[in-house]
Every structure is written in structure tokens, then in C-alpha cells.
Amino acid sequence: MTYQRNMAGQPKAKRMISFLIREQPDDPHHHNGVNALQYDFTDNRLFSAGRDGVIRVWKINENTSRVSTHLHAMEHHTDWVNDIVLCCNGRNVVSASSDCTVKVWNSNRGFCMSTLRTHKDYVKCLAYAKDKEQVVSGGFDRQIFLWDVRRLLQLTANNNTINTQNLVGSRESIYSLAMNSSGTVCIAGSSENVLRVWDTRASDLHPIFKLKGHSDNIKSVKVSDDATLAVSGSSDGTIRLWSLGEQRCIDTYRAGHDDSVWSLLVDPHFTTVYSGGRDRRLFQSSLKAPSADGQFSLVAEESHPILSMQFGDVHRSSIWVGTTASHIKKWQIPMPQQDGPPGVEPSEQGDDRPVSRRSLDAAAPIHTIEGKPAIVQYHILNNKRHILTRDVNGIVAKWDVLLACKSEVLGAVDFDEEVKNNFQLIYVPTWFSVDVKTGELCIHLEDSDCVQSWVSTKDVPDLRRRVVDEDLPEPEKVNYGTLLLQALLEKWPPACEPLKITDPDTGDVVRRIQLVGNNYFSVPPFTTFIVSEVQTAKSVGRFQVRNCDGETEAAQLNEFLPSWVFGLVVLRNLPKFHKLPFFLVAHPNCTLKVFNGKKDRLSANDLLPVRKVLEHVWEKMLHPVEHSDGGGSSTTAGGGAMSQEELNAGVEKLELLCNDTVLGLNMDLRTIKHFVWRGNSGDLNLMFKQRSNPR
């Protein structure tokens, strides 16, 4: 297949490349908190939506020693997944994310079927009407959209337009949504501290009334199937039971909570509510008894604030819990004191039996799906290649950005002390940015910064060329950004073309050399990278290194990659070197005879080492050469070329100073300006003189 690049057709929006540094392929763990849970009772599958941007699917089998088996991950979001709902009898999943999108997935095969970009800010919550296959989405843009799932499933590349209904009237960010199974009523909770109620059958889709009573953000809301009752949980620490017919609060519960209530779960008969939140405790409360009776019991006490809950079986005898940590735990629900009618399953009789107040002691979880600790702190080392991180467990690790891998686990050491221990007196311009909002290291490469990353090959002795050829001289400098991009795209067909060696006189191609990527190293083939717009962070395409040679992926890369990446990777255009101006004069204590003592403004590559500056001083400024032009004699600097032995001998007799600090021979100009000249305005000032004690 031939790939032709139409540079004129490139999008105007600036694009960047981002990639995740991971330890292993197909990692079956969440790396951050679990915002939402859903359970497929037919196939016994648990769906978990994480702050790591991944939706994971687990097979649950209580009859085996391995209760949970990771089936697959659904990975296409680029930010937190805030909510998910199961649709079409578990065949599909709809997800809402902080990347401002709603996505529709095939739950069995785990691929993204379509992406909806209607929201303009974080999409925080979803609600599902099972009987009508409708979903509503709400977010920080104050918008609520009503979607027909059946139509979403019909979207294709050629048929990608869909109409949606907008439930208007919200004045603040939407944090919670609820719909009854028939889809006639929608309720939204917001940071306005009120609940708004819509009749989705109405033509104008304005709220029909508001419910006031909470004094803080409403983080969770549930509605009964017959649309007569609703229950809400708030950051004010209360749970309120509402009569929709009477349009008022009929009871307020604290249920043992002493902090914000973030998540609610209600049984189908709307007789029992389970609540969790910031205080890490999960309570079971009866909605049939007045709150004054205090009929609640402690089901679980988690180690972290509770974000999500879902029943663990059809009998509702257990409950899965997601928290701000990356694990998911299953807890046994306390048995009620009374038994139901003989021969009637608990799922049929409902949970309308009284729940007694119990001592605030919870048993241990009956099963745990382990996660990986999230990264919460990082520091980019001054070599601009390595990053130190600390996770929630206090474990410090060292990562190699260039090789896209973890290089060392340092353990539970002092983070600040380790930063000091890894300091090197070398300055490299910042060529990437980092974020850890998903709990993993995400590296961002942009045009303006990426190309500034020139380093001397002597500073990266671990880089070894794969192909050594007389027509490929060893470079004195390498560009980190270019090397990394070439490694990420080494399997992309346009980047695999042989390097052409041309005749310097005729320009004809005399031979071709086949190189792999950057000719130095490869990154892990499971590395995922994303092409996105710089200003909006809108994801354009998501790829894995090992799949870039696929026909579809290769064509998408040809279309999506920005021209600056194409130039570096395919055309192998090297970025320009950065020039640094400076003044070079004799030190006041210099006793050497200087041929030209005036203060000249010079300019050189910012990677020029002190040794080369002193060679210039010795040859051009201290040793003039006399010659005759026929009309007399005159003197010029550097009239004859010195041998390297003579230059080395001269350097041994000199020293270079900046701010009266003697500089090391291998220190380059940009390091001098950053660490020694730092704080001074104007061009760099360098002074030379004889060494008191020659080397």
C-alpha cells in the first residue's frame, strides 16, 4: 500500500503526541480509583470504570478458587471514566469521561463503536432507561443530553450523524442523574444543591419542578421505577427521601455518616438504600422506617473514600465497592433478622423487612480484585530523561522517558532526598511535559518543545548504534525528541523506508541502508500513544506501537500525524541547533599576552564545551601568526592550524571562569548559563586566564 502525504491538507489545529509508560502488556489492574461499577447478572460479569481511563471486564465465578478473572480492557478514553451503564441486556456499554466524550462499546469484544463529542466539558454522569433503551448524560457544561441507544449502535463511518434531545434548565454543573426504567422521568443533582425533575415526554423538555433541601452538592440520586419516590445523597452528609407526587422531602437520614455521601445503591423495590462516601463507611438503611428509628447497619468499612457500589449477585446478598484506591472489594450484606415467606427468594420478596441498628463493626471483605497503586508525585530530573515518582504507598521509582519504561524501583525512601541524590550538573531544555491524573505516567510531546532536546552523545553512553556503517558517521549530538518519535513509529511503513546515501557531487543515490527506527533502541511494543489537539486535548487517534504496521492504523497515522512529526520521522529532517551568544574576554588577573583584547560578542552552539572555548582562546587569541603580504608584515590570529596535541597542551595551561567560578572542561555553554550565570541579565560573560596549577 502506498502512503502519500498531502501537507496542504493538514489540519490547522496544532497536534501533539502523548504516550503512557507502562510496566507490562495487557496489565489486568486499575491504576487509580474506581468511579463506577456495573454487574451483568446473566453472564456474571463485573464492569469497572477507572480514573486511569480504562473500563475493565471481570468474569466472576464464586465456585472456583479464582473468584475473578480479567477478561479484557476497554481503553479509548484519555481521562477519567466517570460513569458507565450496561445496555441492551449487557451487550453494550455506554461510558462518560472527563475527556468530554460519551462512548459506546461492544462489551463482549471490548472495542469502541462510536464517540459522541456533544459535551463541551467533563461528562460526569449517566442514567439508563432499560425499557426504552435510552441514556442521559450530564456534565460540567450544565448540559443534559438524551440518547437513543439503538440509534447509537447504527452509527458508522459513513453514517455518523445523530440527533439528540437537550434537557434544558440546569444552572450549575451536573453531578448525578437518574431515570426510571420506562424513561418518563429524569432527575438531575447539581452543585446548585437542588434536584431538577423533567418529564421526558414533554415537548419543551424544561424541568417540571425543583426539589430543595440539601445544603451542598448532590453527588448521587436514584428514582423508583414507578416514578413516585427518589432518594439523594449529598456532600452535606445526608440522604433525603423525596415524594415526587407531593414534590417534597418526606424524610432525611444520616445513617451513621459523619461526612459527604457520594454514592447510593437502592434495591429494586425501593425499600433499602446503601450509602457510602468520604468517611469510607458503607451503610444499609431502611427506607420503610422513619429516620428517627435509626434503622441502619454498617456493611463495610473501606480503607479509602467510597466512589461506587453494585450488587454482587441476583439475590443482593453481597455488594461490590469501588473507592479512590485502585482495588475493588466485595462485601457480604448482613442478613435481616426476619425470614421471608417460605419458598420465596430474597430477590422476589424485596428488602422491605426491618433492618435493625447494629454495632459499628464490619467484617472483612469476602473477595478483593487487586489494583496497582496510583502515582501521586513526580519530579523530572535535570537530565530531562529520567523521572522520579512516588505512589500512594510511598514507593519511589525511577522511569526512563526515552526508553518508555521503568528503570528502577528505589523502595520506600525519602522522595526529596532521592531527588537530591540524582542531581547532575547538566542542563537539558525541557522537551516534554508530564501528567499523572490517571495514576500512570503520561508524557506529552509538542512541536515547540520536542525539537529543543539536543544532547551530546558523551552524556548518553548507553546509546549504541545497531547499524554501524562508513556512510553513517557517529553523530556528536542526538536529539531526544526525534529518537523517541522514531521509536514510537518504527513499525509505521513510511518510517521503514531505507535510508538513501547520495553522491555529494551528483546527488545520485548510490546505495540504501535499512535502519530500524532510530538505529539505537526500541520502546516496548505495547506502548500506547495518542494523537490529540493541543488546545482542546481532543483525542484524534489512539495507537499501539506494535500495531502501527496494520493497514488501517497505517492509513490513520498518515492522516492524523502532524506535519512536524512526519518531517522528523519519515523525512528525517534534523531540528536546528540552538545558538547561544556570549562574550569572551581576558580575566583581570590574566598575565598572558592577548592578541585581540577587545570585548567581542561571539555565538556558538549551546552544546559547545569549555574545552572547545579554551582551544579557541589558545589558537585564535593567544597565538597570532606573522605573515608578509608583500608590502610589509602584519599579524593575525589563528593564521595557521594547530595540531590537536598542541591544542590539548594549551588547554592544560588555561582555565575559563564565569562569575569567578572555574568551569569544568566538559561543561557546555547552556549548562553554564543555567547553573552559573543564572540570575544575571544579558549575554553570558566568560573570562579566561592562566592556570595557577596547570593540569
C-alpha positions, 0 to 999 in steps of 0.5 A: 500500500502506498502512503502519500502525504498531502501537507496542504491538507493538514489540519490547522489545529496544532497536534501533539503526541502523548504516550503512557509508560507502562510496566507490562502488556495487557496489565489486568489492574486499575491504576487509580480509583474506581468511579463506577461499577456495573454487574451483568447478572446473566453472564456474571460479569463485573464492569469497572470504570477507572480514573486511569481511563480504562473500563475493565471486564471481570468474569466472576465465578464464586465456585472456583478458587479464582473468584475473578478473572480479567477478561479484557480492557476497554481503553479509548478514553484519555481521562477519567471514566466517570460513569458507565451503564450496561445496555441492551441486556449487557451487550453494550456499554455506554461510558462518560469521561472527563475527556468530554466524550460519551462512548459506546462499546461492544462489551463482549469484544471490548472495542469502541463503536462510536464517540459522541463529542456533544459535551463541551466539558467533563461528562460526569454522569449517566442514567439508563432507561432499560425499557426504552433503551435510552441514556442521559448524560450530564456534565460540567457544561450544565448540559443534559443530553438524551440518547437513543441507544439503538440509534447509537449502535447504527452509527458508522463511518459513513453514517455518523450523524445523530440527533439528540434531545437537550434537557434544558434548565440546569444552572450549575454543573451536573453531578448525578442523574437518574431515570426510571426504567420506562424513561418518563422521568429524569432527575438531575443533582447539581452543585446548585444543591437542588434536584431538577425533575423533567418529564421526558415526554414533554415537548419543551423538555424544561424541568417540571419542578425543583426539589430543595433541601440539601445544603451542598452538592448532590453527588448521587440520586436514584428514582423508583421505577414507578416514578413516585419516590427518589432518594439523594445523597449529598456532600452535606452528609445526608440522604433525603427521601423525596415524594415526587407526587407531593414534590417534597422531602418526606424524610432525611437520614444520616445513617451513621455518616459523619461526612459527604455521601457520594454514592447510593445503591437502592434495591429494586423495590425501593425499600433499602438504600446503601450509602457510602462516601468520604468517611469510607463507611458503607451503610444499609438503611431502611427506607420503610422506617422513619429516620428517627428509628435509626434503622441502619447497619454498617456493611463495610468499612473501606480503607479509602473514600467510597466512589461506587457500589453494585450488587454482587449477585441476583439475590443482593446478598453481597455488594461490590465497592469501588473507592479512590484506591485502585482495588475493588472489594466485595462485601457480604450484606448482613442478613435481616433478622426476619425470614421471608415467606417460605419458598420465596427468594430474597430477590422476589420478596424485596428488602422491605423487612426491618433492618435493625441498628447494629454495632459499628463493626464490619467484617472483612471483605469476602473477595478483593480484585487487586489494583496497582497503586496510583502515582501521586508525585513526580519530579523530572530530573535535570537530565530531562530523561529520567523521572522520579515518582512516588505512589500512594504507598510511598514507593519511589521509582525511577522511569526512563522517558526515552526508553518508555519504561521503568528503570528502577524501583528505589523502595520506600525512601525519602522522595526529596532526598532521592531527588537530591541524590540524582542531581547532575550538573547538566542542563537539558531544555525541557522537551516534554511535559508530564501528567499523572491524573490517571495514576500512570505516567503520561508524557506529552510531546509538542512541536515547540518543545520536542525539537529543543532536546539536543544532547551530546552523545558523551552524556548518553553512553548507553546509546549504541548504534545497531547499524554501524556503517562508513556512510553513517558517521557517529553523530556528536549530538542526538536529539531526544525528541526525534529518537523517541518519535522514531521509536514510537513509529518504527513499525509505521511503513513510511518510517521503514523506508531505507535510508538513501546515501547520495553522491555529494557531487551528483546527488545520485543515490548510490546505495540504501541502508535499512535502519530500524527506527532510530538505529539505537533502541526500541520502546516496548511494543505495547506502548500506547500513544495518542494523537490529540489537539493541543488546545482542546486535548481532543483525542484524534487517534489512539495507537499501539506501537506494535500495531502501527504496521496494520493497514488501517492504523497505517492509513490513520497515522498518515492522516492524523500525524502532524506535519512536524512529526512526519518531517522528523520521522519519515523525512528525517529532517534534523531540528536546528541547533540552538545558538547561544551568544556570549562574550569572551574576554581576558580575566583581570588577573590574566598575565598572558599576552592577548592578541585581540583584547577587545570585548567581542560578542561571539555565538556558538552552539549551546552544546559547545564545551569549555574545552572547545572555548579554551582551544579557541582562546589558545589558537585564535587569541593567544597565538597570532601568526606573522605573515608578509603580504608583500608590502610589509608584515602584519599579524593575525590570529589563528593564521595557521592550524594547530595540531590537536596535541598542541591544542590539548597542551594549551588547554592544560595551561588555561582555565575559563571562569564565569562569575569567578567560578572555574568551569569544568572542561566538559561543561557546555555553554547552556549548562553554564548559563543555567547553573552559573550565570543564572540570575544575571541579565544579558549575554553570558560573560566568560573570562579566561586566564592562566592556570595557577596549577596547570593540569 
